[in-house]
Amino acid sequence: QVQLVESGGGLVQAGGSLRLSCTVSGGSFSSYAMGWFRQAPGKEREFVAVIKWNSDSIYYADSVKGRFTISRDNVKKTVYLRMDSLKPEDTAVYYCAAGGYWKGTYPLESQDEYDYWGQGTQVTVSS
């Protein structure tokens, strides 16, 4: 059974930073594409970033490009999302997700491409 647990969310002022973590148990972490999604109140869940199993392919949503950084540690079975220059519009519940093998030649933006999901962690950015 594959389980994903996010942590690191919280309340931060605009312009601040947070680092989210997502630790995976079960399954084969080092083979998964790992993604981050977010869902703001009243909105649909949207893609944020994805990283290939060996970190040699990464994609970001345009809204976070240049401010967020995704990374992973296959030994620790953990994926990270470093969020800098946070804006109030970044306020959302952030979810990590694990997908199957991905060549990394296109953005893995569809939620249907992911097999396992975490429970989410709240990020609130105050103005």
C-alpha positions in Angstrom: 0.0 0.0 0.0 1.4 3.3 -1.1 0.9 6.3 1.3 1.9 9.9 0.8 2.2 12.3 3.7 2.7 16.0 3.2 4.0 18.4 5.8 5.4 21.9 6.0 2.3 24.0 5.3 1.3 27.0 7.4 0.6 30.7 7.6 3.1 33.1 6.0 3.2 36.7 5.0 3.3 37.7 1.4 6.9 37.6 0.2 7.8 34.9 2.6 8.9 31.3 2.0 7.8 27.8 2.9 9.1 24.3 2.1 6.7 21.5 1.8 7.7 17.9 2.1 6.0 14.7 1.0 7.2 11.4 2.2 6.2 8.2 0.5 5.9 4.8 2.1 5.3 1.6 0.2 5.7 1.2 -3.5 8.8 2.1 -5.5 9.5 5.8 -4.9 12.6 6.0 -7.0 10.6 5.0 -10.1 7.7 7.4 -9.6 7.1 10.8 -11.2 6.2 13.1 -8.3 4.0 16.0 -8.7 2.5 18.8 -6.6 -1.0 20.2 -7.1 -3.0 22.8 -5.2 -6.6 23.6 -4.7 -7.8 27.0 -3.7 -11.2 27.6 -2.1 -13.9 27.4 -4.7 -11.5 26.4 -7.5 -10.5 23.2 -9.2 -7.3 21.4 -8.3 -4.4 22.6 -10.5 -1.0 21.4 -11.4 2.0 23.1 -9.8 5.1 21.1 -10.6 6.4 17.7 -11.5 9.8 16.0 -11.3 11.0 12.8 -13.0 12.3 9.9 -11.1 15.9 10.8 -11.7 15.3 14.6 -11.4 16.5 15.2 -15.0 13.1 16.6 -16.1 11.1 19.2 -14.3 8.1 21.2 -15.3 6.3 24.1 -13.5 3.0 25.9 -13.9 3.5 29.3 -15.4 2.0 30.8 -12.2 4.8 29.5 -10.0 7.8 29.4 -12.4 10.8 31.3 -11.0 9.3 31.2 -7.5 8.9 27.5 -6.7 11.4 24.8 -6.8 10.6 21.1 -6.8 13.3 18.5 -5.8 13.5 15.0 -4.5 15.6 12.7 -2.4 15.2 9.1 -3.5 17.0 7.8 -0.4 14.7 9.6 1.9 11.7 8.8 -0.4 10.7 12.4 -0.1 9.8 15.1 -2.6 10.0 18.8 -1.7 8.4 22.0 -2.9 10.4 25.1 -2.0 8.1 28.2 -2.3 9.6 31.7 -2.4 8.1 35.1 -2.9 4.8 33.8 -1.9 1.6 35.7 -2.9 -1.9 35.7 -1.4 -3.0 33.9 -4.6 -0.8 30.9 -3.6 -3.2 30.2 -0.7 -4.5 26.7 -1.2 -4.3 23.1 0.0 -1.2 21.6 -1.5 -1.2 17.9 -2.5 1.6 15.7 -3.6 1.0 12.8 -6.0 2.9 9.9 -7.4 2.6 8.7 -10.9 4.0 5.8 -12.9 6.9 5.9 -15.3 7.2 9.2 -17.2 9.7 9.9 -20.0 9.8 13.5 -19.0 9.2 14.9 -22.5 6.0 16.7 -21.7 4.5 18.3 -18.6 2.6 15.7 -16.5 -0.2 18.1 -15.7 -3.2 15.9 -15.7 -4.4 14.5 -12.4 -5.4 11.3 -14.3 -1.7 10.6 -14.8 -1.1 10.1 -11.0 -2.0 7.0 -9.1 -1.5 8.0 -5.5 -2.3 11.1 -3.5 -1.5 12.6 -0.2 -4.1 14.2 2.1 -2.9 17.7 1.5 -1.4 20.5 3.6 -2.8 24.0 4.0 -0.7 27.0 2.9 -2.1 30.4 3.7 -0.4 33.6 2.5 -1.5 36.8 4.2 -1.3 40.2 2.5 
